Amino acid sequence: MTVRRDVLVVGAGPIGLVAALLLADAGVRTTLVEKETEPGDLPRAISLQDESFRTLEQLGVAAALKAESLLDTGSRYFGLGDRLLLEAKPVASRLGHPAKTQFDQPILERLLWERAVAHEGLEFLRDAEATAITQDGDGISVTVTTGDKTRTLTADWLIGADGGRSFTRRAVGIDLAGTTQPQRWIVVDLHNEPRARDPFAEFHGDGERPYVLVPGVKGRLRIEFMLFDDEDPDEMTTPERIRELVVPRFRAELASDDVRRAVVYIAHQRVARTYRAGRAFLVGDAAHLMPPFAGQGLNAGIRDATNLTWKLIEAINGGATERLLDSYEVERRTHGAAMVTVSRRIGAVVMATHPLVTRVRDTVVRTVSLIPRVREFLANMRFIAPPDYTAGVAARAHGVTLDTVTVGRALSQPVVRDATGAERGLDAHLGRGWTLLQIGGPPGAAVDAYWDAIGARRLCVRAPGGEPTEPTDGTVTETTAVLTSGAGTLPVFVAVRPDRYVAAVFDSAGEQRVVERLRAFVDDRSRRTDPYSGAPHPHSRPPLNRTTR
């Protein structure tokens, strides 16, 4: 008997693994299809942001990855004569994790892979290649070939996480818009680095051969060199040429086993024209390709997976409208395209080699850095803007604000104390689905039935010093005022989406407006079950008739 899946995920790189695990953890019948038999061992991506760690913590792998990572790092930009032009470090994270971290991708992939293999609710097909995709109004089918055997898998939805050369993207008829960077770079990953280096990625635009240096832990070091048009990539990756690039400028000596890998890459600046084709969705490099200079590629992919999976969980359990499914592209494509642009612009600054251009660049950077607001903007890396989902699943209630909570942005994660006296990050109390936070007022203020109907967890957050005489379940107290900063005596509510983004901030007077807005995305009347507990919904009706588009 052929078992129909809820979701098929094609590609078990880090993004496909994150998507599959988020779905499987929610009880979704998920099959993960991967051509390889072992996790990847190439150190491709090297920079991780706080929001990515937030998702990885939910999957239970953040602590192990942090133990193998260089935490809380920044960037330094050098000009002619190796003169420091700018030192930049992200503002301190609101999300409970280091704002920027240098990590090792093979370690991340192994942690996720091992968890996927061990997950009882996840079917993980290895040595299996997707070779055909068809879909109609009832579902989507993927032909999978393993050795000399071929079979067809069917599901309600498909996630293409199969990288920059995505078969899924081609099979569903989505093309990429953008360009290819003409400059080529050689990436040299080294073991056994003898020097203790500062926790900064270094971008050296020396006007001769631009290079990037990124330290890691346990003797790991990455050096990237720009190649010139007349240089042959095969010759430049020979052991002899690698030694010439590295010794003696970066190492006094270089043993053959010190070189982990040396490869030449060409960066692309491309975004899929759409992230959705009917029942198929694209995430990660299948949806966007960007130069590495802003360190956003893998982080954007994890955001994609986190954003999409909760919406598919709603679809599978009957609560999603087409507007919710379409919001994936509304929210993620805009930010993905913006990160491609930022990455390209940083690269253009670093890769300049013309004598006049490099001198002008250095002069401009030094001059604008004399302006306090500009210096702060650059030094705090505010040019890498976080996502803003106000055009998506969000609702505004007029006249109601909290100082540190912004609709459409990620919810801050303060440390809170629960009824047992234990202190943990707020995420530990939010669960996997929707959460309705109450700030101010007595616990348990009356709210619309909509919140219970969509399975929202109720949680009252008190200001420091506001503990009741008898601690109660469903109430936590901030150790330092963050969410409660500026809160009054009347209750204000914060609707938090499953991906930890703020959907709405409202009071009792504005609640109905918020409910009506959110119901256009998540319809409580259509739900068959609570997507995270599996409990039957008390007043369900037939699910959405999902058609391809």
Buried (B, 14 or more C-beta within 10 A) or exposed (E): EEEEBBBBBBBBBBBBBBBBBBBBBBBBBBBBBBBBEEBBEEBBBBBBBBBBBBBBBBBEBBEBBBEBBBBBBBBBBBBBEEEEBBEBBBEEBBBBBBBBBBBBBBBBBBBBBEBBEEBEEBBBBBEBBBEEBEBEEEBBBBBBBBEEEEEEBBBBBBBBBBBBEBBBBBBBEBEBEBEEBEBBBBBBBBBBBEEEEEBBBBBBBBBEEBBBBBBBBEEBBBBBBBBEEEBEEEEBBEEEBBBEBBEEEBBEEBEEEBBBBBEBBEBBBBBBBBBBBBBBBBBBBBBBBBBBBBBBBBBBBBBBBBBBBBBBBBBBBBBBBBBBBBBBBBBBBBBBBBBBEBBBBBBBBBBBBEEEBBBEBBEEBEEBBEEEEEEEBBBBBEEBEBBBBBEBBBBBBEEBEBEBBBBBBBBBBBBBBBBEEEEBBBBBBBBBBBBBBBBBBEBEBEBBEBBBBBBBBBBBBBBBEBBEEEBEEBBBBBEEBBBBBBBEEEBBBBBBBBBBBBBBBBBBEBBEBBBEBBBEBBBBEBBBBBBBEEEEBEEBEEBBEBEBE
